[in-house]
Amino acid sequence: MYNQSVPYEILRVLDAGLIEYAQAWELQEKLAAQIAREEAPPTLLLLEHPHVYTFGRRGQAEHLLWDEAELQRRGIQVFWVDRGGDVTYHGPGQLVGYPLLPLGTVDAQARLPQADYVGYVRKLEQVLIRALDCFGIAAGQVPGLTGVWVPAEVWSRCPRSRPQDRQRPAKIAAIGVKVDVNGISRHGFALNVAPQMEYWQGIVACGLAEYPVVSMADLLPSSPSMDEVKAQVIRAFQGVFEVKSLEMASGVPWQLLPHPRGSPANGEPIHEGATGGKPQMARWKVSG
């Protein structure tokens, strides 16, 4: 049995490497169930995804700008998922974190008290702000918006910035979360380390057409390695969430991998956005 209270006695950090979005989704399901049964400690999944666009509960199909042919040409999958927010991009060079934490007791509608939910999101933002500060990047929060932002005066020095963008902050990290019926957090954050920035041209990122997107590589003379960024994110996470000790692991334990039959990881995603459909969870047609 594990102590699930805050401050957390122990946090397991699982570095899953490059992993398909669907496989990571199912991994979250399995881990969250173990944590809810107090068979596993709170867990932070750190990973990268192949190219994928995901739409949250507020997603709008018109925010997908590339057509099916272009998506296939670039090897991009599209998913409608159950996190908050609109559409975002994940891909190599972006650090994705999925904290699976027991946050508290949910109400009859399976919701945390609003103050607790918002407080959790603000803590995730603080983790990334602290981590970025270690690399000399000034970042912060924007009232009324979720995520982590670089001030306009910093972003304006980036060679990619356009004159019309230089009066607004640029988003360097996106956040979209869900709390399940057991009070366990799902989904999380995506920090742009050194991804291929042209993939944001295929979406209206987070539904915010007027705000630019930036990466750490855009702002630094040389981009830090992913391992360096992970180390600072873990350190900041431990501080913000008052974690007493860490349990480090690499790779995905085979016991947690999805079954090869009937699993999203081996199916083909239905691109719901193309037809305007918007299920609560992503739907699948399974191969074979």
KEKE-3310 file (N, C-alpha, C; in steps of 0.2 Angstrom, whole numbers, plus 5000, padded with zeros to 4 digits):
npx = (5004:5002:5006:4996:4994:4996:5010:5018:5024:5032:5036:5035:5045:5043:5051:5047:5052:5051:5035:5019:5004:4992:4996:5002:4991:4983:4992:4992:4979:4980:4990:4984:4973:4980:4985:4974:4969:4979:4990:5001:5013:5010:5013:5024:5024:5035:5039:5040:5030:5027:5022:5007:4990:4980:4963:4954:4941:4935:4937:4937:4933:4936:4948:4958:4968:4975:4972:4965:4974:4986:4989:4991:5002:5012:5012:5004:4994:4977:4967:4953:4950:4948:4953:4954:4953:4957:4964:4980:4997:5008:5025:5041:5055:5048:5044:5033:5023:5014:5006:5001:4992:4984:4972:4962:4945:4931:4916:4898:4897:4908:4919:4932:4932:4932:4942:4952:4955:4959:4970:4978:4982:4988:4999:5006:5010:5019:5029:5035:5038:5048:5058:5061:5067:5079:5087:5089:5078:5065:5049:5031:5014:4999:4985:4969:4972:4978:4993:5011:5020:5031:5037:5033:5043:5054:5051:5051:5064:5067:5072:5061:5050:5036:5033:5019:5017:5024:5019:5013:5013:5022:5018:5025:5023:5010:4995:4984:4972:4964:4953:4950:4936:4940:4948:4960:4973:4975:4982:4991:5006:5015:5030:5039:5054:5064:5056:5049:5044:5036:5025:5015:5008:4998:4987:4975:4982:4977:4966:4969:4972:4978:4990:5007:5018:5032:5048:5061:5073:5072:5075:5087:5105:5110:5101:5096:5099:5086:5087:5093:5083:5073:5078:5078:5064:5060:5066:5060:5047:5047:5049:5038:5027:5030:5037:5043:5053:5060:5057:5065:5063:5065:5059:5045:5036:5033:5022:5013:5010:4998:4986:4990:4979:4963:4967:4969:4982:4986:4977:4968:4966:4951:4948:4940:4938:4938:4925:4917:4912:4912:4916:4915:4926:4941:4938:4939:4944:4948:4962:4964)
npy = (4994:5011:5028:5040:5053:5071:5081:5070:5054:5047:5047:5039:5040:5038:5035:5034:5035:5037:5035:5028:5038:5032:5020:5026:5032:5021:5016:5025:5023:5010:5012:5022:5015:5006:5015:5020:5009:5009:5001:5005:5019:5037:5043:5050:5051:5052:5057:5056:5059:5051:5061:5069:5075:5081:5083:5091:5092:5104:5105:5110:5106:5114:5119:5111:5112:5106:5095:5078:5071:5079:5076:5062:5062:5068:5059:5061:5057:5059:5062:5062:5067:5065:5075:5092:5108:5113:5110:5102:5100:5086:5079:5072:5079:5086:5088:5078:5076:5066:5067:5056:5057:5056:5066:5070:5068:5066:5073:5070:5071:5067:5076:5086:5099:5115:5124:5116:5109:5120:5124:5113:5114:5126:5123:5114:5123:5131:5121:5120:5133:5135:5125:5130:5142:5137:5136:5149:5155:5166:5164:5163:5165:5169:5179:5172:5163:5146:5137:5139:5154:5164:5180:5195:5203:5195:5184:5192:5193:5182:5174:5168:5175:5185:5202:5205:5197:5201:5209:5201:5188:5172:5155:5142:5130:5119:5114:5102:5094:5080:5074:5058:5047:5041:5051:5053:5061:5064:5064:5080:5090:5098:5102:5113:5108:5106:5104:5101:5115:5118:5110:5116:5123:5117:5117:5127:5132:5126:5133:5147:5158:5170:5170:5167:5152:5145:5138:5130:5129:5139:5150:5149:5149:5136:5121:5113:5096:5083:5075:5083:5093:5085:5081:5094:5096:5086:5089:5101:5097:5089:5098:5108:5100:5094:5082:5068:5058:5050:5038:5031:5025:5017:5015:5005:4994:4977:4971:4981:4985:4987:4974:4965:4962:4970:4982:5000:5003:4995:4998:5008:5025:5033:5048:5059:5072:5076:5072:5079:5073:5070:5061:5057:5050:5045:5036:5019:5009:4992:4984:4968)
npz = (5000:4996:5002:4998:5000:5000:5006:4993:4997:4989:4972:4957:4943:4926:4912:4896:4883:4865:4860:4854:4853:4856:4863:4874:4879:4883:4892:4902:4907:4913:4923:4930:4936:4944:4953:4959:4966:4975:4973:4966:4966:4965:4949:4937:4920:4907:4891:4872:4858:4842:4827:4830:4831:4843:4849:4862:4874:4871:4858:4840:4824:4813:4817:4813:4800:4789:4775:4773:4764:4766:4779:4779:4770:4778:4789:4800:4814:4820:4834:4844:4861:4879:4887:4894:4884:4867:4851:4850:4846:4846:4845:4840:4849:4857:4874:4883:4897:4908:4922:4934:4947:4963:4967:4975:4982:4971:4965:4964:4950:4946:4947:4952:4966:4959:4963:4967:4955:4946:4954:4953:4939:4939:4946:4938:4928:4935:4938:4925:4922:4932:4928:4915:4919:4923:4912:4908:4902:4902:4908:4910:4917:4909:4912:4912:4902:4899:4901:4897:4895:4885:4887:4876:4873:4874:4865:4853:4849:4843:4828:4820:4823:4818:4812:4816:4826:4837:4847:4856:4869:4867:4866:4875:4881:4882:4891:4896:4905:4914:4926:4933:4938:4949:4955:4950:4941:4923:4907:4903:4901:4888:4883:4872:4866:4856:4844:4827:4821:4810:4810:4817:4809:4803:4812:4822:4835:4851:4849:4848:4837:4836:4844:4844:4843:4852:4854:4865:4858:4849:4856:4862:4861:4858:4858:4873:4878:4877:4888:4898:4899:4904:4917:4924:4924:4931:4943:4946:4947:4958:4968:4967:4969:4982:4984:4992:4990:4975:4963:4950:4933:4918:4901:4896:4907:4902:4907:4908:4895:4882:4877:4862:4853:4849:4853:4854:4851:4840:4831:4818:4819:4818:4809:4817:4816:4803:4798:4807:4818:4835:4848:4865:4869:4860:4845:4838:4824:4823:4817:4808)
capx = (5000:5006:5003:4994:4992:5001:5015:5018:5030:5036:5034:5038:5046:5044:5054:5044:5055:5046:5029:5013:5000:4987:4999:5003:4984:4981:4997:4989:4973:4982:4993:4979:4969:4984:4986:4968:4969:4985:4995:5007:5013:5009:5018:5025:5026:5039:5039:5039:5026:5027:5018:5000:4986:4974:4958:4951:4933:4933:4940:4933:4935:4939:4955:4962:4969:4977:4967:4967:4980:4992:4990:4994:5009:5016:5012:5001:4988:4972:4963:4948:4952:4944:4956:4952:4956:4956:4968:4987:5002:5014:5029:5048:5058:5043:5044:5027:5023:5008:5006:4995:4992:4978:4971:4957:4938:4927:4909:4893:4898:4915:4923:4935:4931:4935:4948:4957:4957:4963:4976:4983:4984:4993:5005:5009:5013:5024:5034:5038:5042:5055:5062:5064:5072:5086:5090:5089:5072:5060:5042:5026:5007:4995:4979:4964:4974:4982:4999:5017:5021:5037:5035:5033:5050:5059:5050:5052:5071:5068:5072:5055:5044:5034:5031:5013:5017:5029:5016:5010:5017:5022:5016:5031:5021:5003:4993:4977:4971:4957:4953:4945:4931:4944:4951:4967:4974:4977:4985:4996:5009:5019:5035:5042:5061:5066:5051:5048:5039:5031:5019:5009:5005:4992:4981:4975:4985:4973:4961:4971:4975:4982:4996:5012:5021:5039:5052:5067:5078:5071:5077:5094:5110:5110:5096:5098:5097:5080:5089:5094:5077:5069:5081:5076:5057:5059:5068:5055:5040:5048:5048:5031:5022:5032:5038:5049:5058:5059:5058:5066:5062:5065:5055:5038:5036:5029:5016:5008:5008:4991:4986:4990:4972:4958:4970:4971:4989:4986:4971:4969:4962:4946:4949:4933:4938:4936:4918:4913:4910:4916:4914:4918:4933:4943:4935:4944:4943:4954:4965:4964)
capy = (5000:5017:5034:5044:5060:5077:5079:5063:5051:5044:5048:5035:5044:5033:5038:5029:5036:5038:5030:5030:5041:5027:5016:5030:5033:5015:5015:5029:5019:5004:5015:5026:5010:5003:5020:5021:5004:5009:4996:5009:5026:5042:5042:5055:5048:5057:5053:5059:5055:5053:5067:5068:5081:5079:5088:5090:5092:5110:5105:5112:5103:5119:5121:5107:5116:5102:5090:5071:5070:5081:5073:5056:5063:5070:5054:5063:5054:5064:5059:5066:5064:5067:5081:5099:5112:5112:5105:5103:5095:5082:5076:5072:5085:5090:5084:5077:5074:5064:5065:5052:5059:5056:5073:5071:5065:5069:5074:5065:5072:5065:5082:5089:5106:5119:5127:5111:5108:5125:5124:5108:5116:5132:5120:5111:5129:5132:5116:5121:5140:5134:5121:5135:5147:5134:5137:5156:5157:5169:5162:5164:5163:5174:5179:5170:5157:5140:5135:5143:5159:5168:5187:5197:5206:5189:5181:5196:5192:5175:5175:5166:5180:5190:5208:5205:5193:5204:5212:5196:5182:5166:5149:5137:5124:5118:5110:5100:5088:5077:5070:5053:5046:5040:5057:5052:5065:5061:5069:5084:5095:5097:5107:5113:5109:5107:5100:5104:5120:5119:5106:5120:5127:5112:5118:5133:5128:5128:5138:5154:5160:5176:5169:5162:5146:5145:5132:5132:5130:5146:5156:5148:5148:5129:5118:5108:5089:5081:5072:5089:5096:5080:5082:5100:5096:5081:5092:5106:5094:5087:5104:5111:5095:5092:5075:5067:5054:5048:5031:5032:5019:5019:5010:5003:4987:4973:4970:4987:4986:4985:4968:4966:4962:4974:4988:5006:5004:4991:5000:5014:5030:5037:5055:5061:5079:5076:5072:5083:5069:5072:5057:5059:5047:5043:5029:5016:5003:4988:4980:4961)
capz = (5000:4996:5005:4992:5002:4998:5001:4991:5000:4984:4965:4952:4936:4921:4906:4891:4877:4860:4861:4850:4857:4858:4867:4880:4882:4887:4898:4907:4910:4917:4928:4935:4939:4949:4958:4962:4970:4980:4971:4963:4969:4960:4943:4931:4914:4903:4884:4866:4853:4834:4825:4831:4833:4848:4851:4868:4874:4868:4851:4835:4818:4809:4819:4809:4794:4784:4773:4774:4760:4769:4785:4777:4768:4784:4794:4806:4816:4823:4840:4849:4867:4884:4891:4892:4879:4860:4848:4850:4842:4849:4840:4842:4851:4862:4880:4885:4904:4910:4929:4937:4954:4967:4968:4980:4981:4966:4967:4960:4943:4944:4946:4958:4967:4954:4966:4967:4948:4944:4957:4950:4933:4940:4949:4932:4925:4939:4936:4919:4923:4936:4923:4910:4922:4924:4906:4907:4898:4907:4906:4915:4916:4906:4915:4908:4898:4901:4898:4899:4890:4885:4885:4869:4872:4873:4859:4847:4847:4839:4820:4817:4825:4813:4815:4819:4832:4842:4853:4860:4872:4863:4870:4874:4884:4882:4897:4895:4909:4915:4933:4932:4943:4956:4957:4947:4935:4917:4902:4907:4898:4882:4883:4866:4867:4849:4839:4820:4822:4804:4811:4820:4803:4802:4816:4826:4841:4857:4846:4849:4831:4837:4848:4841:4847:4852:4857:4868:4853:4846:4861:4865:4856:4857:4861:4877:4876:4880:4895:4902:4901:4909:4923:4927:4925:4937:4949:4948:4949:4965:4973:4967:4972:4988:4984:4997:4986:4968:4960:4943:4929:4910:4897:4898:4909:4898:4910:4907:4888:4879:4873:4855:4850:4851:4857:4850:4849:4834:4826:4814:4821:4814:4810:4818:4814:4796:4797:4811:4823:4841:4853:4872:4869:4853:4843:4834:4820:4824:4811:4809)
cpx = (5004:5002:5002:4992:4998:5003:5016:5025:5035:5032:5038:5039:5047:5045:5052:5047:5050:5041:5023:5008:4995:4990:5000:4996:4982:4986:4994:4983:4975:4986:4988:4975:4973:4985:4980:4967:4975:4989:5001:5007:5011:5015:5018:5028:5029:5040:5039:5034:5028:5022:5010:4997:4981:4969:4955:4944:4931:4935:4935:4936:4939:4946:4960:4963:4971:4972:4970:4974:4986:4994:4993:5001:5014:5016:5009:4994:4983:4968:4959:4949:4948:4948:4953:4955:4954:4961:4976:4991:5007:5018:5036:5051:5053:5043:5036:5027:5015:5008:5000:4995:4985:4977:4966:4950:4934:4920:4905:4894:4905:4920:4926:4932:4935:4941:4954:4960:4961:4970:4981:4986:4990:5000:5009:5013:5019:5030:5038:5041:5048:5060:5065:5069:5079:5090:5090:5083:5067:5053:5038:5019:5004:4988:4973:4966:4978:4988:5005:5019:5028:5035:5036:5040:5055:5058:5051:5059:5072:5067:5065:5049:5043:5032:5024:5012:5021:5026:5013:5015:5017:5021:5022:5029:5013:5001:4985:4976:4964:4958:4948:4940:4934:4948:4959:4968:4977:4979:4990:4999:5013:5023:5039:5050:5064:5062:5052:5043:5034:5024:5013:5005:4998:4986:4981:4976:4980:4968:4962:4975:4979:4988:5001:5014:5028:5042:5058:5073:5077:5074:5084:5099:5111:5105:5099:5096:5090:5081:5090:5088:5073:5072:5078:5068:5056:5060:5062:5048:5041:5047:5041:5026:5024:5033:5044:5054:5055:5061:5059:5066:5062:5062:5048:5038:5031:5023:5010:5007:5001:4992:4986:4984:4967:4961:4970:4978:4990:4981:4973:4964:4957:4947:4942:4933:4936:4929:4914:4911:4915:4914:4918:4925:4935:4940:4940:4941:4949:4956:4964:4958)
cpy = (5006:5023:5038:5051:5065:5080:5072:5060:5049:5046:5044:5040:5038:5036:5033:5030:5039:5033:5033:5033:5036:5023:5020:5031:5027:5014:5019:5026:5014:5007:5018:5021:5007:5008:5021:5015:5004:5004:4999:5016:5030:5042:5048:5051:5054:5054:5058:5055:5056:5058:5065:5075:5078:5084:5086:5091:5099:5111:5107:5110:5107:5121:5116:5109:5112:5097:5083:5069:5072:5078:5066:5057:5064:5064:5056:5060:5060:5060:5065:5063:5067:5072:5087:5102:5110:5108:5107:5098:5092:5079:5076:5079:5089:5085:5084:5074:5072:5062:5062:5052:5058:5063:5075:5067:5069:5069:5069:5065:5070:5071:5084:5096:5110:5122:5122:5109:5113:5126:5119:5111:5122:5128:5117:5117:5131:5128:5118:5128:5139:5130:5126:5140:5144:5135:5144:5158:5160:5167:5163:5163:5170:5174:5177:5164:5152:5139:5140:5147:5162:5176:5190:5200:5201:5186:5185:5196:5186:5177:5173:5171:5184:5196:5209:5201:5196:5208:5207:5191:5176:5160:5144:5131:5124:5113:5108:5093:5086:5074:5064:5052:5044:5046:5057:5057:5061:5066:5074:5089:5093:5103:5107:5114:5110:5103:5104:5108:5121:5115:5110:5124:5123:5113:5125:5131:5131:5133:5145:5156:5166:5176:5164:5157:5146:5139:5135:5133:5136:5151:5155:5147:5141:5126:5113:5101:5087:5078:5078:5092:5091:5081:5088:5100:5091:5085:5098:5103:5091:5092:5107:5106:5092:5085:5073:5063:5052:5041:5031:5025:5021:5013:5009:4996:4983:4972:4975:4988:4984:4978:4969:4966:4966:4980:4994:5006:5000:4993:5006:5019:5033:5044:5058:5069:5080:5076:5076:5079:5071:5068:5059:5056:5046:5037:5026:5010:4998:4984:4972:4958)
cpz = (5000:4999:4999:4994:5000:5005:5000:4994:4995:4977:4961:4945:4931:4914:4900:4884:4872:4860:4857:4855:4860:4863:4874:4883:4886:4893:4904:4911:4915:4923:4933:4939:4945:4955:4962:4967:4975:4979:4968:4966:4963:4955:4939:4925:4909:4896:4878:4862:4846:4833:4826:4833:4838:4849:4857:4868:4871:4860:4846:4828:4814:4811:4816:4802:4788:4782:4774:4770:4763:4775:4784:4775:4773:4789:4801:4808:4820:4828:4843:4856:4873:4889:4890:4887:4872:4857:4849:4846:4847:4844:4843:4843:4856:4868:4883:4892:4905:4918:4931:4944:4957:4969:4974:4978:4976:4968:4963:4953:4941:4943:4953:4960:4962:4957:4965:4960:4945:4947:4955:4943:4934:4943:4943:4928:4929:4939:4930:4919:4927:4931:4918:4913:4923:4918:4904:4903:4903:4904:4912:4913:4913:4909:4910:4903:4901:4898:4901:4894:4891:4883:4878:4868:4871:4866:4853:4845:4843:4832:4817:4818:4819:4816:4819:4825:4838:4847:4858:4863:4867:4868:4869:4877:4884:4888:4895:4900:4910:4922:4932:4938:4950:4958:4955:4941:4929:4912:4906:4902:4892:4882:4876:4867:4860:4844:4832:4820:4816:4805:4814:4815:4801:4806:4819:4833:4847:4855:4847:4843:4832:4841:4845:4846:4846:4855:4861:4863:4849:4850:4864:4860:4854:4861:4866:4875:4880:4887:4900:4904:4905:4916:4927:4928:4931:4943:4951:4950:4956:4970:4973:4971:4979:4989:4988:4994:4980:4967:4953:4939:4922:4907:4900:4900:4904:4901:4909:4900:4886:4876:4866:4851:4853:4855:4852:4847:4842:4830:4822:4817:4816:4815:4810:4816:4807:4794:4802:4817:4829:4847:4860:4872:4861:4851:4838:4829:4821:4818:4813:4811)
residu = (MET:TYR:ASN:GLN:SER:VAL:PRO:TYR:GLU:ILE:LEU:ARG:VAL:LEU:ASP:ALA:GLY:LEU:ILE:GLU:TYR:ALA:GLN:ALA:TRP:GLU:LEU:GLN:GLU:LYS:LEU:ALA:ALA:GLN:ILE:ALA:ARG:GLU:GLU:ALA:PRO:PRO:THR:LEU:LEU:LEU:LEU:GLU:HIS:PRO:HIS:VAL:TYR:THR:PHE:GLY:ARG:ARG:GLY:GLN:ALA:GLU:HIS:LEU:LEU:TRP:ASP:GLU:ALA:GLU:LEU:GLN:ARG:ARG:GLY:ILE:GLN:VAL:PHE:TRP:VAL:ASP:ARG:GLY:GLY:ASP:VAL:THR:TYR:HIS:GLY:PRO:GLY:GLN:LEU:VAL:GLY:TYR:PRO:LEU:LEU:PRO:LEU:GLY:THR:VAL:ASP:ALA:GLN:ALA:ARG:LEU:PRO:GLN:ALA:ASP:TYR:VAL:GLY:TYR:VAL:ARG:LYS:LEU:GLU:GLN:VAL:LEU:ILE:ARG:ALA:LEU:ASP:CYS:PHE:GLY:ILE:ALA:ALA:GLY:GLN:VAL:PRO:GLY:LEU:THR:GLY:VAL:TRP:VAL:PRO:ALA:GLU:VAL:TRP:SER:ARG:CYS:PRO:ARG:SER:ARG:PRO:GLN:ASP:ARG:GLN:ARG:PRO:ALA:LYS:ILE:ALA:ALA:ILE:GLY:VAL:LYS:VAL:ASP:VAL:ASN:GLY:ILE:SER:ARG:HIS:GLY:PHE:ALA:LEU:ASN:VAL:ALA:PRO:GLN:MET:GLU:TYR:TRP:GLN:GLY:ILE:VAL:ALA:CYS:GLY:LEU:ALA:GLU:TYR:PRO:VAL:VAL:SER:MET:ALA:ASP:LEU:LEU:PRO:SER:SER:PRO:SER:MET:ASP:GLU:VAL:LYS:ALA:GLN:VAL:ILE:ARG:ALA:PHE:GLN:GLY:VAL:PHE:GLU:VAL:LYS:SER:LEU:GLU:MET:ALA:SER:GLY:VAL:PRO:TRP:GLN:LEU:LEU:PRO:HIS:PRO:ARG:GLY:SER:PRO:ALA:ASN:GLY:GLU:PRO:ILE:HIS:GLU:GLY:ALA:THR:GLY:GLY:LYS:PRO:GLN:MET:ALA:ARG:TRP:LYS:VAL:SER:GLY)
# end
